[in-house]
Amino acid sequence: MALFVQPPKSICILRLSAIGDVCHVLAAVQQIQKYWAETKITWIIGKTERQLFTNIHNIEFIVYDKKTGLKGILQLWRTLKGRKFDALLNMQTALRASFISLGIKATYKIGFGKQRTREGQWLVTNHKVTDPENPHVLAGFMAFAEYLGVPTNKPQWDLGITSELQQKVRQFIATDKKNLIISPCSSKQEKDWLIERYAEIANIADQNNINVIFCGSPAKREIETVNKIIQQCHFEPINLCGKTSLLELATLIGMVDLVIAPDSGPAHIATTQGTPIIGLYAYHNPLRTGPFNNLHNVVNVYEKNIEKEFGKSSSQLAWATKLKGKNLMADIQVEAVIKQMCALGMNIHNLSSRENNV
């Protein structure tokens, strides 16, 4: 039974991070807005993640910077003093988020169901959503909307990308050939693919008349990784690592033909833009965290290593089971990525880079 028969006046969303997860939450939030146009939405969000939503103006964003610690939480509580929401959707299981929720007044404090709740979140919520059968994290967020009484459809996103943004990044798009973005880094180095294999894919793409663009954040590790890859390229790709805002990156991703990335924010940004994405997965179950619209294009060695490490299939293990082996990404082969590139229309015929490296 739906929690609300009539549209609530106000809802608070609590989801601080990360980029991929806030993209998934946005689909649920915009579904709520589509059904309850008059309901006021307030979203407590992380500082970096807010930058992706710069052009979304029909949501009240309140930024919490985790670097400010307890001082920032106290300031957040003061900001919300005197306000009470009809519902708080606590869409983050981290202990920090649960602590923040203590200072937010709401009639209903809604958290994850038994399968997905962690770090004692159930102690600070008074309602729990029903765990969806679909293991994907996006389905888990959409379950909040369904619990409220909002019918859910195929996820859709609107980041407010403008023609001005498109014009700004258009200079990097080749109009006479296919365009490929390679985003080589994830939040943790162990989830990154091998530098020489990224370079090999880039070389093969270039030899097949594909415009290759590298992207990434301004983090030192990401800039160094991209530079090491480019040193092994036989041509000069476009290097935008650390040179775009998150919204500019999303705009660019929406204008290319394909993205290749490990388990990372850009992979999920591609989903918001309807751009095909080849995800590279070894440590996390792609059925749970893979690019929602391209799960069948994921190059995945997770299941093979689950059997090796636990002697069971992923369906027999806890929902968020992560592998702990070393160098698992090395199991992903170039040939498997090329196969998915062809499946997504990149027309790879010339494999001379592969032949030269045998």
C-alpha positions in Angstrom: 0.0 0.0 0.0 1.3 3.5 -0.9 2.6 5.6 1.9 0.9 8.7 0.4 -2.6 8.8 -1.1 -2.2 12.6 -1.8 1.0 14.3 -2.9 3.1 15.3 0.1 4.1 18.9 0.4 7.8 18.3 1.0 10.3 15.5 0.7 14.0 15.5 1.8 16.5 13.4 -0.1 19.7 12.4 1.8 22.3 11.1 -0.6 25.8 12.6 -0.4 27.9 10.6 -2.8 29.1 9.2 -5.1 28.8 10.5 -8.8 27.3 7.2 -10.1 24.9 6.9 -7.1 23.6 10.4 -7.3 22.9 9.8 -11.0 20.8 6.8 -10.0 19.0 8.8 -7.3 18.3 11.6 -9.8 16.2 9.2 -11.9 14.1 8.4 -8.8 13.8 12.0 -7.8 12.8 13.2 -11.3 10.2 10.4 -11.5 8.7 11.7 -8.2 8.7 15.2 -9.6 7.0 14.1 -12.8 4.2 12.5 -10.8 4.0 15.0 -8.0 4.8 18.3 -9.7 3.9 20.5 -6.7 5.9 18.5 -4.1 8.9 20.5 -2.9 12.1 18.4 -3.1 15.1 19.2 -0.9 18.3 17.2 -1.5 21.3 17.1 0.9 24.2 16.3 -1.3 28.0 16.2 -1.4 30.1 19.1 -2.6 31.6 17.4 -5.6 28.3 15.7 -6.6 26.5 19.0 -6.6 28.6 20.3 -9.4 27.1 17.8 -11.8 23.6 19.2 -11.1 24.5 22.9 -11.5 21.8 23.3 -14.2 19.0 21.6 -12.2 16.9 24.4 -10.8 13.7 22.8 -9.6 15.4 21.0 -6.6 16.6 22.7 -3.5 20.2 21.5 -3.0 21.8 21.8 0.4 25.5 20.9 0.2 27.4 19.1 2.9 31.2 18.9 2.5 32.4 15.8 4.4 35.8 17.6 4.9 34.0 19.9 7.4 33.2 16.9 9.6 31.0 17.5 12.7 31.2 21.3 12.3 29.6 21.0 8.9 26.9 18.6 10.2 26.0 21.1 13.0 25.7 23.9 10.4 23.5 21.7 8.3 21.2 21.0 11.2 21.0 24.8 11.9 20.1 25.4 8.3 17.2 23.0 8.6 16.1 24.1 12.1 12.4 24.8 12.2 11.7 22.7 9.1 9.8 19.4 9.0 9.4 17.3 5.9 6.6 14.9 5.2 9.2 12.3 4.4 13.0 11.8 4.5 14.4 9.4 2.0 17.6 8.2 3.6 19.2 6.8 0.4 22.7 6.3 1.8 23.6 3.6 4.3 26.9 5.2 5.5 27.2 5.9 9.2 27.8 9.6 8.4 24.5 9.9 6.6 22.6 8.1 9.4 24.1 10.6 11.9 23.1 13.5 9.7 19.5 12.2 9.5 19.2 12.5 13.3 19.0 16.3 12.9 16.4 16.2 10.1 12.8 16.4 11.2 10.4 14.3 9.1 7.1 12.5 9.7 8.4 9.4 7.9 12.1 8.5 7.9 12.5 5.9 5.1 15.5 3.6 4.7 16.5 0.6 2.7 15.0 -2.9 3.2 16.6 -5.7 5.0 18.8 -6.9 2.1 20.4 -3.6 1.4 20.6 -1.8 4.7 24.0 -1.5 6.3 25.9 0.2 9.1 22.9 0.2 11.4 20.7 2.4 9.2 17.6 0.6 10.4 18.1 2.2 13.8 17.4 5.7 12.5 14.5 5.0 10.1 10.9 4.2 11.0 9.9 2.8 7.5 11.7 0.5 5.2 11.2 0.0 1.5 10.6 -3.4 0.0 13.8 -4.8 -1.5 13.3 -5.1 -5.3 14.0 -8.3 -7.1 16.3 -6.5 -9.6 19.7 -6.4 -7.8 20.8 -3.1 -9.5 21.4 -0.2 -7.2 19.2 2.0 -9.4 16.2 -0.4 -8.8 16.9 0.1 -5.1 16.5 3.8 -5.4 13.4 3.6 -7.5 12.0 1.4 -4.8 11.8 4.5 -2.6 9.6 6.3 -5.2 7.4 3.2 -5.4 7.1 3.0 -1.6 5.8 6.6 -1.5 3.2 5.8 -4.1 4.8 7.0 -7.3 4.5 4.7 -10.3 7.9 4.1 -11.9 8.7 3.8 -15.6 11.9 3.4 -17.5 14.5 5.7 -15.8 15.0 9.1 -17.5 17.3 11.9 -16.7 17.5 15.6 -17.3 20.8 17.3 -16.3 19.8 20.6 -17.9 22.4 20.5 -20.6 22.3 23.6 -22.7 23.2 24.5 -26.2 25.9 26.8 -24.8 27.5 23.8 -23.0 27.3 21.8 -26.2 28.9 24.6 -28.2 31.8 24.8 -25.6 32.8 21.2 -26.0 31.9 20.7 -29.7 35.5 21.6 -30.6 36.6 18.1 -29.3 34.1 16.2 -31.4 35.1 14.9 -34.9 32.2 15.4 -37.3 33.7 13.0 -40.0 34.3 10.0 -37.8 33.1 8.1 -34.8 34.1 9.5 -31.4 35.2 7.4 -28.4 35.8 8.6 -24.8 38.1 6.5 -22.6 37.7 7.3 -18.9 40.4 5.0 -17.4 40.2 5.6 -13.7 37.7 4.6 -11.0 37.7 5.8 -7.4 40.1 3.0 -6.4 43.2 2.0 -8.3 42.5 -1.7 -8.0 39.4 -1.2 -10.2 41.4 0.4 -13.1 42.3 -1.7 -16.1 45.9 -2.1 -17.2 47.6 1.0 -18.7 49.0 -0.9 -21.7 45.6 -2.4 -22.6 43.9 1.0 -22.5 46.7 2.2 -24.9 46.1 -0.8 -27.1 42.4 -0.1 -27.4 43.2 3.6 -28.2 45.7 2.6 -30.9 43.3 0.2 -32.5 40.5 2.8 -32.4 42.8 5.4 -34.0 43.8 2.9 -36.8 40.1 2.4 -37.5 39.5 6.2 -38.0 37.9 6.8 -34.5 38.5 10.0 -32.7 39.9 9.1 -29.2 39.3 11.4 -26.2 40.7 10.7 -22.7 38.9 12.2 -19.7 39.2 12.1 -15.9 39.2 14.2 -12.8 42.0 16.7 -11.7 43.2 14.1 -9.2 47.0 13.5 -9.4 46.6 9.8 -9.8 44.2 10.2 -12.7 46.3 12.8 -14.5 49.4 10.6 -14.2 47.5 7.5 -15.4 46.2 9.2 -18.5 49.7 10.5 -19.3 51.2 7.0 -19.0 48.5 5.7 -21.3 49.1 8.4 -23.9 52.9 7.8 -23.8 52.1 4.3 -25.2 49.8 5.6 -27.9 51.1 5.7 -31.5 49.2 8.9 -32.2 48.1 12.0 -30.2 44.7 11.6 -28.6 42.7 14.4 -27.1 43.6 14.7 -23.4 40.9 16.4 -21.4 41.8 14.8 -18.0 41.2 17.4 -15.3 40.3 20.0 -17.9 36.5 19.9 -17.8 33.8 20.4 -15.2 31.5 17.5 -14.4 28.7 19.1 -16.4 31.0 19.8 -19.3 32.1 16.2 -19.2 28.5 15.0 -19.1 27.8 17.2 -22.1 30.7 15.8 -24.0 29.7 12.2 -23.1 26.3 12.9 -24.6 27.9 13.9 -27.9 30.2 10.9 -28.5 29.4 7.4 -29.9 30.8 5.3 -27.1 32.4 5.4 -23.7 34.8 2.8 -22.2 35.3 3.0 -18.4 35.7 0.8 -15.3 33.2 1.0 -12.4 33.2 4.8 -12.1 31.1 8.0 -12.3 31.6 8.6 -16.0 30.1 5.2 -16.8 26.9 6.2 -15.1 26.9 9.7 -16.5 27.0 8.0 -19.9 23.7 6.2 -19.0 22.1 9.5 -18.1 23.0 10.7 -21.6 21.9 7.7 -23.5 25.4 7.0 -24.7 26.5 3.4 -25.1 29.1 2.4 -22.5 31.4 -0.6 -22.2 31.9 -1.1 -18.4 35.0 -3.1 -17.2 34.2 -5.0 -14.1 36.1 -7.4 -11.8 35.6 -6.5 -8.2 31.9 -5.6 -8.0 28.9 -7.4 -9.5 27.9 -5.5 -12.7 24.4 -6.7 -12.3 24.4 -4.5 -9.1 26.6 -1.6 -10.2 27.0 -1.8 -13.9 25.8 0.8 -16.5 22.0 0.3 -16.3 21.3 0.4 -20.0 24.3 -1.5 -21.2 24.6 -4.4 -18.8 24.8 -6.8 -21.7 27.9 -4.9 -23.0 29.9 -5.2 -19.8 33.2 -7.0 -20.0 32.9 -8.9 -16.8 35.3 -11.3 -14.9 33.5 -10.9 -11.6 31.4 -14.1 -11.8 34.3 -16.2 -12.8 36.3 -15.0 -9.8 33.4 -15.2 -7.4 33.3 -19.0 -8.1 37.1 -19.2 -7.6 37.1 -17.2 -4.3 33.9 -18.4 -2.7 33.0 -21.6 -4.5 29.5 -20.2 -5.1 27.7 -18.0 -7.7 26.9 -14.4 -6.9 23.2 -15.2 -6.5 24.1 -17.4 -3.5 26.1 -14.6 -1.7 25.2 -11.4 0.0 23.9 -8.6 -2.2 27.0 -6.4 -1.9 29.7 -9.1 -2.0 33.0 -7.6 -3.2 36.0 -9.6 -4.3 39.4 -9.2 -2.5 41.8 -10.8 -4.9 44.7 -8.9 -6.4 45.1 -7.7 -10.0 41.7 -9.2 -11.0 41.3 -6.5 -13.7 44.2 -8.2 -15.6 41.7 -11.0 -16.4 40.0 -8.6 -18.8 41.3 -9.1 -22.3 41.6 -6.6 -25.2 39.7 -9.0 -27.5 36.7 -9.0 -25.3 36.5 -5.2 -25.3 37.0 -5.1 -29.1 34.1 -7.6 -29.4 31.8 -5.2 -27.5 33.0 -2.2 -29.5 32.0 -4.0 -32.7 28.6 -4.9 -31.1 28.0 -1.2 -30.4 28.7 -0.2 -34.0 32.4 0.9 -33.9 33.3 -1.2 -37.0 36.7 -2.4 -35.9 38.5 -4.0 -38.9 42.1 -3.0 -38.6 43.8 -4.8 -35.7 47.4 -4.0 -36.7 48.2 -2.7 -33.2 47.2 -6.0 -31.8 49.3 -7.8 -34.3 52.3 -5.6 -33.7 52.2 -6.3 -30.0 52.0 -10.1 -30.2 
